[in-house]
């Protein structure tokens, strides 16, 4: 799934922005509308860290009793 900052996300955002502009929304509001539309879709939300290292220092991880 595309996540914010990825190339696929940016491509989808640009398409959504262009559609919003065509429907009569101002240039500035079209960017906000495209972001909101993509962020509402659960498939485009960040899935969190993918590795143990991405969760942070071992002693500060939630649920760590070591």
N, C-alpha and C positions, 0 to 999 in steps of 0.2 A: 504494500500500500504506500502511496506517496505521502511523505511527511513534509511539513513546512521546511523550506530551504532546499528541498531536492529539486532536481530538474523537472521531473514529472509534475510535481506540485506547482512549480512556477509556470509550466506550460498550461496546466488546467486553470490556474489563476488568470493567466493572460487571456485565455479564451472566454472565461466567465466575465472578465472585465470588458472585453470587446462587446460581448452580448449585452451587457448592462448599458454601455455607451450607445449602442444601436437602439435600445428601447427608450432612450431619452434621458437617462440619468447623467448628471454632470460628470466631468472627467474625474474630479476629486472624489466624489461619492461612489463612482464606479469601482475604484480600487477597494474602498471599504466594504462595499456590497459583495465583491468577489471574495474577499477574505472571510467575511462572515458566512457566506454560503459554503465555502470549503471547510471551515472550522466546525460548522454544525454537523457535517457528515462524519460519523464516527470512523469511517474508513480512512480519513485523512488526519487523524489525530496521532500524535507521537505514541509509540508503543513502549517507550521507556528504554532504559539501558539494555543492551543486548549481551553484555558480558558481566562477570563478577567485578571486574575492574571499573566498569562504568557505574557501579552502584556507590563508589566512593571508598574512602579509607576503611579497612576492615573493622576497626574499633568503633567507627561511627555509623555503621550500617544498622538500619532498623531490625530489631529482632535478634541481634548478635549478642550472645552471652559470653563470648571468649574474652 
